[in-house]
Amino acid sequence: MSTRRFLTILLLAVLTVSVSTRTEAQFWKKKSKRHSHKGKHSADKTTTEKSDSTQSASSKTDAQETKKSRAERRKEKKERKKREKEARKELKKANKKHKEKATASSTGTAEQAQPVVIKQWSDIAYPPTTKKSHYRVDILAPMYLDELVKNGYPVKTIPEKAVQGLDFYKGVQIAADTLKKSLFDIDIYVHDVSSLQESTEMLVNKNMMDSTDLIIGAVALKDIPALAGYAKKKQVNFISVTAPGDGGVRDNQYFTMLQPSVKSHCEWIAEDLNTRHAKRRVLVLYRTTIPAEDAAGKYLLNGEYKNSLKSLLCNAAPKKEALAPFFDTAGKNVVVMPILDTRYADSLLKILKTSFPLAQFEVYGMPGWPASSSLLKSGANVTVNLSTPFMADSTAAIARYIAQVFKAEYGGKPTDMVYRGYEAMYWYANMLKRYGTIFNKQYSDNETAPFTHFTVKPQWDDKTGNVIYFENRQLYLKAYENSAAKAK
């Protein structure tokens, strides 16, 4: 029983005359009619009983007339019941129609009766920001330092799995020196999350970042939930720089993804295909055996395209015969690979290169592919396009400065991860200095970001209207030909 119906019945019980709403007034009116109808039925019944008495007296003298009268009474009674049943049915129908009309006039539809209100930035609840003369920032990255020294001597070849984390750290270190020269008072604690002593679980469970003002991580997707939860508990910001996903985090206004999600990348790729390859046939090579890759494939295959989109399931490496019908073996072909496993993606690229040496391939890949150097050296007939949230202009003064310092300190040329480490450290240190520990509502200020004009926005839950987290939505396209990157 609804609250409104209960209140109405309660009002009737105490014979209250006034009602609070038009709907209740109408309900009272119809209830009154129904009771009036029942009263009429009672009166009819009394009249019938009196008639029965009179006819009963005359029946003593005329048995045939009595039988006829009884038959007529039964017929009349049956007809009355039928009319009463129809009247109740009509009343019920009228009540239902009235309620639907009242609901439609006040709210439009049932879904609009309780609308979801997407909040604005100003509605997101934060504690007051704290401005300090001295800040602490914790940097997390997998560097595998335990494997870089054997028998007291550094290894000659750095494992590929350690390269990204080490390069990120080197960029952070160069930024720290730059900040120091600018008289920033800041302590930077670096944690090797690949070590058992400084794993994400250890850092969180032992409260090793208790006094931090900001957490910046180039960490794996599996580390995101624990770090985001810890940041929310401590009411400090956690910035995920490289992980292409949220790890299932929800309702956390302290979590920011600088690396857009795989879904965002797929949406961006779909738009780029419609812009640059509207008249070309596109082939999607996808897998369903890994949940994240299955989801990425669905993001792409369920999109809206102007071109002809074909797909081929590749849970096992496809043979040349299976691929041939999709390609122009002497012309240009567009292929999308929602494959996150860089080794498997590398094997697919090699199949394209070797099986169709005369064809030209323009391949769209996934976030994380640059981690594999061999992946980008796929051959003269294969161009790999990667959507990236980061674009460093090597000719810019700050980029030349970083390259100069990197060469002097480490030798060689800085990678993208060096620049990303530098930018994350430098930009967020300036955000702390300008706005204090809670800077989220000032994300439009990307003036001090050395390279990238980040577009960081809150992502909203469609069901509750609450913020899920913050995500950078700015993406660029890089094309790799034999590992040489070119901006598009």
C-alpha positions as CSV (number, residue, x, y, z in Angstrom):
1,M,0.0,0.0,0.0
2,S,1.4,3.4,-1.0
3,T,2.0,6.2,1.5
4,R,-0.6,8.4,-0.2
5,R,-3.3,5.7,-0.2
6,F,-2.6,4.9,3.5
7,L,-3.0,8.6,4.4
8,T,-6.2,8.8,2.5
9,I,-7.7,5.8,4.2
10,L,-6.6,7.3,7.6
11,L,-8.3,10.6,6.7
12,L,-11.5,8.7,5.8
13,A,-11.4,6.8,9.1
14,V,-11.4,10.0,11.2
15,L,-13.9,11.7,8.8
16,T,-11.5,14.5,8.0
17,V,-13.1,16.9,5.5
18,S,-10.0,18.7,4.1
19,V,-7.3,16.9,2.0
20,S,-3.8,17.9,1.2
21,T,-3.5,17.3,-2.5
22,R,-5.6,17.2,-5.6
23,T,-5.0,13.5,-6.0
24,E,-6.3,12.8,-2.5
25,A,-9.3,14.9,-3.1
26,Q,-10.1,12.9,-6.2
27,F,-9.6,9.7,-4.3
28,W,-12.0,10.9,-1.6
29,K,-14.6,11.8,-4.3
30,K,-14.4,8.4,-5.9
31,K,-14.4,6.6,-2.6
32,S,-17.6,8.5,-1.7
33,K,-19.2,7.5,-5.0
34,R,-18.4,3.9,-4.4
35,H,-19.9,4.0,-0.9
36,S,-23.0,5.8,-2.3
37,H,-23.4,3.1,-4.9
38,K,-23.3,0.5,-2.2
39,G,-26.0,2.4,-0.3
40,K,-28.2,2.4,-3.3
41,H,-27.7,-1.4,-3.6
42,S,-28.8,-1.8,0.0
43,A,-31.9,0.3,-0.7
44,D,-32.7,-1.7,-3.8
45,K,-32.4,-4.8,-1.7
46,T,-34.8,-3.5,1.0
47,T,-37.4,-2.6,-1.7
48,T,-37.0,-6.1,-3.2
49,E,-37.6,-7.7,0.2
50,K,-40.8,-5.7,0.7
51,S,-42.0,-6.7,-2.8
52,D,-41.2,-10.3,-1.9
53,S,-43.4,-10.1,1.2
54,T,-46.3,-8.8,-0.8
55,Q,-46.0,-11.3,-3.6
56,S,-45.6,-14.0,-1.0
57,A,-49.1,-13.2,0.4
58,S,-50.6,-13.3,-3.1
59,S,-48.8,-16.5,-3.9
60,K,-51.1,-18.4,-1.6
61,T,-53.9,-17.9,-4.1
62,D,-52.0,-18.2,-7.3
63,A,-49.0,-20.7,-7.4
64,Q,-48.3,-20.1,-11.1
65,E,-47.9,-16.4,-10.5
66,T,-45.5,-17.1,-7.6
67,K,-43.3,-19.3,-9.7
68,K,-43.1,-16.5,-12.4
69,S,-42.3,-13.9,-9.8
70,R,-39.5,-16.0,-8.3
71,A,-38.0,-16.5,-11.8
72,E,-38.1,-12.8,-12.5
73,R,-36.5,-12.0,-9.1
74,R,-33.7,-14.4,-9.8
75,K,-33.2,-12.8,-13.2
76,E,-33.3,-9.3,-11.8
77,K,-30.8,-10.3,-9.0
78,K,-28.5,-11.8,-11.6
79,E,-28.7,-8.6,-13.7
80,R,-28.0,-6.5,-10.7
81,K,-24.9,-8.5,-9.8
82,K,-23.7,-8.1,-13.4
83,R,-24.3,-4.4,-13.3
84,E,-22.5,-4.1,-9.9
85,K,-19.5,-6.1,-11.2
86,E,-19.3,-3.8,-14.3
87,A,-19.6,-0.7,-12.2
88,R,-16.7,-1.9,-9.9
89,K,-14.6,-2.7,-12.9
90,E,-15.3,0.8,-14.4
91,L,-14.5,2.4,-11.0
92,K,-11.2,0.5,-10.7
93,K,-10.3,1.5,-14.3
94,A,-11.2,5.1,-13.7
95,N,-9.1,5.2,-10.5
96,K,-6.1,3.7,-12.3
97,K,-6.4,6.2,-15.2
98,H,-6.7,9.1,-12.8
99,K,-3.5,8.0,-10.9
100,E,-1.6,7.6,-14.2
101,K,-2.8,11.0,-15.3
102,A,-1.9,12.7,-12.0
103,T,1.6,11.1,-12.1
104,A,2.1,12.1,-15.8
105,S,1.0,15.7,-15.1
106,S,3.3,16.1,-12.1
107,T,6.4,14.2,-13.1
108,G,6.1,13.3,-16.8
109,T,7.1,9.6,-16.5
110,A,7.9,7.1,-13.8
111,E,11.6,7.5,-14.5
112,Q,11.4,11.2,-14.2
113,A,9.6,11.0,-10.9
114,Q,13.0,10.4,-9.2
115,P,15.4,12.0,-11.7
116,V,19.2,11.5,-11.5
117,V,20.9,14.8,-11.0
118,I,24.5,14.9,-12.3
119,K,26.3,17.1,-9.9
120,Q,28.6,19.9,-10.7
121,W,32.3,20.2,-9.7
122,S,31.2,22.6,-7.0
123,D,29.0,19.9,-5.5
124,I,31.8,17.4,-4.9
125,A,32.5,17.3,-1.2
126,Y,36.1,18.0,-0.1
127,P,37.7,19.0,3.2
128,P,39.3,22.5,3.2
129,T,42.5,22.6,1.3
130,T,45.7,22.9,3.3
131,K,48.5,25.2,2.0
132,K,51.9,24.5,3.4
133,S,55.4,25.8,3.2
134,H,56.7,22.2,2.9
135,Y,55.1,19.3,1.1
136,R,55.7,15.6,0.9
137,V,55.1,13.6,-2.3
138,D,55.3,9.8,-2.6
139,I,56.3,8.4,-6.0
140,L,55.6,4.7,-6.8
141,A,56.9,2.7,-9.7
142,P,58.1,-0.9,-10.4
143,M,61.9,-0.6,-10.9
144,Y,63.0,-4.2,-9.9
145,L,66.0,-2.8,-8.1
146,D,66.6,-6.2,-6.5
147,E,67.3,-7.7,-9.9
148,L,69.7,-4.9,-11.1
149,V,72.5,-6.0,-8.8
150,K,73.9,-9.6,-8.6
151,N,76.8,-10.6,-6.4
152,G,77.4,-7.0,-5.5
153,Y,77.7,-5.9,-9.2
154,P,75.2,-4.1,-11.4
155,V,73.9,-6.2,-14.2
156,K,75.0,-5.4,-17.8
157,T,71.5,-5.6,-19.3
158,I,68.5,-4.1,-17.6
159,P,65.4,-6.3,-17.8
160,E,62.8,-4.9,-20.1
161,K,60.2,-5.1,-17.4
162,A,62.2,-2.6,-15.4
163,V,62.8,0.0,-18.1
164,Q,59.6,1.9,-17.9
165,G,59.7,2.3,-14.1
166,L,63.3,3.3,-14.1
167,D,62.8,5.9,-16.9
168,F,59.8,7.3,-15.0
169,Y,61.9,7.7,-11.9
170,K,64.7,9.4,-13.9
171,G,62.2,11.9,-15.2
172,V,60.9,12.6,-11.6
173,Q,64.5,13.1,-10.4
174,I,65.2,15.7,-13.1
175,A,62.0,17.5,-12.2
176,A,63.0,17.4,-8.5
177,D,66.3,19.1,-9.3
178,T,64.4,21.7,-11.4
179,L,62.0,22.4,-8.5
180,K,64.8,22.7,-6.1
181,K,66.5,25.3,-8.2
182,S,63.1,27.2,-8.2
183,L,63.2,27.1,-4.3
184,F,60.4,24.6,-3.9
185,D,60.5,23.1,-0.4
186,I,59.4,19.5,-1.1
187,D,60.4,16.0,0.1
188,I,60.0,13.2,-2.5
189,Y,59.9,9.6,-1.3
190,V,60.4,7.0,-4.1
191,H,59.1,3.5,-3.6
192,D,60.0,0.5,-5.7
193,V,56.6,-1.4,-5.6
194,S,58.2,-4.4,-7.2
195,S,60.1,-5.0,-4.0
196,L,58.5,-7.1,-1.2
197,Q,59.5,-4.5,1.3
198,E,57.7,-1.7,-0.6
199,S,54.9,-3.4,-2.4
200,T,51.6,-1.6,-2.5
201,E,50.2,-3.9,0.2
202,M,53.1,-3.1,2.5
203,L,52.9,0.6,1.9
204,V,49.2,0.6,2.7
205,N,49.0,-1.9,5.5
206,K,52.0,-0.5,7.4
207,N,50.9,3.1,6.8
208,M,54.3,4.0,5.3
209,M,52.8,7.1,3.5
210,D,51.0,8.4,6.6
211,S,52.2,12.0,6.3
212,T,52.0,12.3,2.5
213,D,50.4,15.2,0.7
214,L,50.2,13.5,-2.7
215,I,50.7,10.1,-4.2
216,I,51.9,9.8,-7.8
217,G,52.1,6.3,-9.3
218,A,53.3,4.7,-12.5
219,V,51.9,1.4,-11.2
220,A,50.0,-1.6,-12.6
221,L,46.3,-1.9,-12.8
222,K,46.2,-4.4,-9.9
223,D,47.7,-1.8,-7.6
224,I,45.0,0.9,-8.3
225,P,42.2,-0.2,-5.9
226,A,44.4,-0.3,-2.7
227,L,46.1,3.0,-3.5
228,A,42.9,4.8,-4.4
229,G,41.2,3.5,-1.2
230,Y,44.2,4.6,0.9
231,A,44.1,8.1,-0.7
232,K,40.4,8.4,0.0
233,K,40.9,7.4,3.6
234,K,43.7,9.9,4.1
235,Q,41.9,12.6,2.0
236,V,44.9,13.1,-0.3
237,N,45.1,12.8,-4.0
238,F,46.4,9.7,-5.8
239,I,47.4,10.3,-9.5
240,S,47.7,7.2,-11.7
241,V,50.0,8.2,-14.6
242,T,50.3,5.1,-16.7
243,A,47.6,2.4,-15.9
244,P,45.0,2.2,-18.7
245,G,42.1,1.5,-16.3
246,D,40.4,2.3,-13.0
247,G,40.7,-1.1,-11.4
248,G,37.0,-1.1,-10.5
249,V,37.4,2.0,-8.3
250,R,34.1,3.9,-7.8
251,D,32.9,6.9,-5.7
252,N,36.4,8.3,-5.2
253,Q,36.9,12.0,-5.7
254,Y,40.6,11.6,-4.7
255,F,41.6,9.4,-7.6
256,T,42.8,10.8,-10.9
257,M,43.7,8.9,-14.1
258,L,46.1,10.8,-16.3
259,Q,46.1,7.8,-18.6
260,P,42.6,7.5,-20.0
261,S,40.8,4.2,-19.7
262,V,40.8,1.6,-22.5
263,K,37.1,2.5,-23.1
264,S,38.1,6.2,-23.7
265,H,40.9,5.1,-26.1
266,C,38.5,2.9,-28.0
267,E,35.9,5.7,-28.3
268,W,38.7,8.0,-29.6
269,I,39.9,5.4,-32.1
270,A,36.3,5.0,-33.4
271,E,36.1,8.7,-33.9
272,D,39.4,8.8,-35.7
273,L,38.4,5.9,-38.0
274,N,35.3,7.8,-39.0
275,T,37.4,10.9,-39.7
276,R,40.4,9.5,-41.5
277,H,39.2,6.2,-42.9
278,A,35.5,6.8,-43.6
279,K,35.6,5.1,-47.0
280,R,38.0,2.2,-46.1
281,R,37.2,-1.2,-44.9
282,V,38.5,-1.8,-41.3
283,L,39.3,-5.2,-39.8
284,V,39.2,-5.7,-36.0
285,L,41.4,-8.6,-34.7
286,Y,40.1,-9.4,-31.2
287,R,40.2,-11.9,-28.4
288,T,37.7,-13.0,-25.9
289,T,39.8,-15.2,-23.6
290,I,41.1,-12.3,-21.5
291,P,38.3,-10.2,-19.9
292,A,39.9,-6.8,-20.4
293,E,40.6,-7.6,-24.1
294,D,37.1,-8.9,-24.5
295,A,35.7,-5.7,-23.1
296,A,38.0,-3.6,-25.4
297,G,36.7,-5.6,-28.4
298,K,33.1,-4.9,-27.5
299,Y,33.8,-1.2,-27.1
300,L,35.0,-1.1,-30.7
301,L,32.6,-3.5,-32.3
302,N,29.6,-1.8,-30.7
303,G,30.6,1.6,-31.9
304,E,29.0,3.6,-34.8
305,Y,31.1,3.7,-37.9
306,K,30.8,5.3,-41.3
307,N,33.1,2.7,-42.9
308,S,32.8,-1.0,-43.4
309,L,33.8,-2.7,-40.2
310,K,34.8,-6.4,-40.2
311,S,36.0,-8.6,-37.4
312,L,37.9,-11.8,-36.9
313,L,38.2,-13.7,-33.7
314,C,41.8,-14.4,-32.8
315,N,41.8,-16.4,-29.6
316,A,44.5,-18.4,-31.5
317,A,46.9,-16.9,-34.0
318,P,45.1,-16.7,-37.3
319,K,46.5,-18.3,-40.5
320,K,47.3,-16.5,-43.7
321,E,44.3,-18.2,-45.3
322,A,41.9,-16.8,-42.7
323,L,43.2,-13.2,-43.1
324,A,43.6,-13.0,-46.9
325,P,39.9,-12.4,-47.7
326,F,39.9,-9.2,-45.6
327,F,42.9,-7.6,-47.2
328,D,43.9,-5.8,-50.4
329,T,47.2,-7.7,-50.8
330,A,48.7,-4.9,-53.0
331,G,47.1,-1.9,-51.3
332,K,46.5,-0.2,-48.0
333,N,44.6,-1.9,-45.2
334,V,43.4,-0.6,-41.8
335,V,43.5,-3.0,-38.8
336,V,42.5,-2.4,-35.2
337,M,43.9,-4.6,-32.5
338,P,42.2,-4.3,-29.1
339,I,44.9,-6.5,-27.7
340,L,46.5,-5.5,-24.4
341,D,49.0,-8.3,-24.2
342,T,52.0,-6.8,-26.0
343,R,53.6,-10.2,-26.8
344,Y,50.5,-11.4,-28.5
345,A,50.0,-8.1,-30.3
346,D,53.7,-8.4,-31.5
347,S,53.0,-11.9,-32.9
348,L,49.9,-10.6,-34.8
349,L,52.0,-7.8,-36.3
350,K,54.7,-10.2,-37.4
351,I,52.0,-12.3,-39.2
352,L,50.8,-9.3,-41.1
353,K,54.4,-8.3,-42.0
354,T,55.6,-11.7,-43.2
355,S,52.4,-13.1,-44.7
356,F,51.5,-10.0,-46.8
357,P,54.8,-8.3,-47.7
358,L,53.4,-6.3,-50.6
359,A,50.4,-4.9,-48.6
360,Q,50.5,-1.8,-46.5
361,F,49.0,-1.9,-43.0
362,E,47.9,1.0,-40.8
363,V,47.4,-0.6,-37.4
364,Y,45.6,1.0,-34.4
365,G,46.9,-0.4,-31.1
366,M,46.2,-0.2,-27.4
367,P,47.6,1.7,-24.4
368,G,50.8,0.1,-23.1
369,W,52.2,-1.0,-26.5
370,P,55.1,1.4,-26.3
371,A,56.4,-0.7,-23.4
372,S,57.6,-3.2,-26.0
373,S,60.4,-1.9,-28.2
374,S,60.1,-4.8,-30.6
375,L,56.4,-4.2,-31.1
376,L,57.1,-0.8,-32.8
377,K,59.8,-2.2,-35.1
378,S,57.2,-4.1,-37.0
379,G,58.5,-3.5,-40.5
380,A,58.4,-1.1,-43.5
381,N,54.9,-2.2,-44.5
382,V,53.3,-1.7,-41.1
383,T,52.6,1.6,-39.4
384,V,51.4,1.4,-35.8
385,N,49.1,4.2,-34.6
386,L,48.8,4.7,-30.8
387,S,46.5,7.0,-29.0
388,T,48.3,8.7,-26.2
389,P,47.5,11.3,-23.6
390,F,51.0,12.7,-23.7
391,M,52.8,14.5,-26.5
392,A,56.3,16.0,-25.9
393,D,57.6,18.5,-28.5
394,S,61.3,17.5,-28.7
395,T,62.1,21.0,-30.2
396,A,60.7,22.9,-27.2
397,A,63.2,24.5,-24.8
398,I,62.1,22.4,-21.8
399,A,62.4,19.2,-23.8
400,R,65.9,20.1,-25.0
401,Y,66.9,20.9,-21.4
402,I,65.6,17.5,-20.2
403,A,67.5,15.7,-23.0
404,Q,70.7,17.6,-22.1
405,V,70.5,16.7,-18.4
406,F,69.5,13.1,-19.2
407,K,72.5,12.6,-21.5
408,A,74.9,14.1,-18.9
409,E,73.4,11.9,-16.0
410,Y,72.6,8.6,-17.7
411,G,73.8,8.8,-21.3
412,G,71.6,8.3,-24.4
413,K,68.3,9.9,-25.2
414,P,65.3,10.2,-22.9
415,T,62.2,8.1,-23.6
416,D,58.6,9.1,-23.4
417,M,58.5,7.7,-19.8
418,V,61.3,10.1,-18.8
419,Y,59.2,13.0,-20.1
420,R,56.1,11.7,-18.4
421,G,57.8,11.4,-15.1
422,Y,59.1,14.9,-15.4
423,E,55.8,16.4,-16.3
424,A,53.8,14.6,-13.6
425,M,56.2,15.6,-10.9
426,Y,56.6,19.2,-12.1
427,W,52.9,20.0,-12.8
428,Y,51.5,18.5,-9.6
429,A,54.2,20.2,-7.4
430,N,53.0,23.5,-8.9
431,M,49.4,22.5,-8.2
432,L,50.3,21.9,-4.6
433,K,52.1,25.2,-4.3
434,R,49.2,27.2,-6.0
435,Y,46.2,25.5,-4.4
436,G,47.3,23.3,-1.5
437,T,46.5,19.7,-0.9
438,I,43.0,19.8,-2.5
439,F,43.5,21.2,-6.0
440,N,40.8,19.1,-7.8
441,K,38.4,21.9,-8.6
442,Q,41.3,23.8,-10.2
443,Y,42.1,21.2,-12.8
444,S,41.5,23.6,-15.6
445,D,44.8,25.2,-14.7
446,N,47.3,23.3,-16.8
447,E,49.6,26.3,-17.3
448,T,52.5,24.7,-15.5
449,A,52.3,21.4,-17.3
450,P,55.4,21.4,-19.4
451,F,54.1,19.6,-22.5
452,T,50.5,18.4,-22.4
453,H,47.3,20.4,-22.1
454,F,45.5,17.9,-19.9
455,T,41.8,17.9,-19.9
456,V,41.0,16.4,-16.5
457,K,37.3,16.1,-15.7
458,P,35.1,14.3,-13.2
459,Q,33.4,11.1,-14.5
460,W,29.9,10.7,-13.2
461,D,27.8,7.6,-12.2
462,D,24.7,7.6,-14.4
463,K,22.6,5.9,-11.7
464,T,23.5,8.0,-8.7
465,G,24.8,11.2,-10.1
466,N,27.9,11.0,-7.9
467,V,31.5,11.4,-9.1
468,I,33.3,8.1,-9.9
469,Y,36.8,9.6,-10.2
470,F,38.7,12.2,-12.3
471,E,40.0,11.2,-15.8
472,N,42.1,13.0,-18.4
473,R,40.2,13.0,-21.7
474,Q,42.9,14.5,-23.8
475,L,44.4,12.2,-26.4
476,Y,46.8,12.5,-29.3
477,L,47.8,10.1,-32.1
478,K,51.3,8.9,-32.7
479,A,52.3,6.9,-35.7
480,Y,55.3,4.6,-35.4
481,E,57.2,3.5,-38.5
482,N,60.1,1.2,-37.7
483,S,60.0,2.6,-34.1
484,A,60.3,6.2,-35.2
485,A,57.3,8.2,-33.8
486,K,55.5,10.9,-35.8
487,A,52.6,13.0,-34.5
488,K,49.4,13.1,-36.6
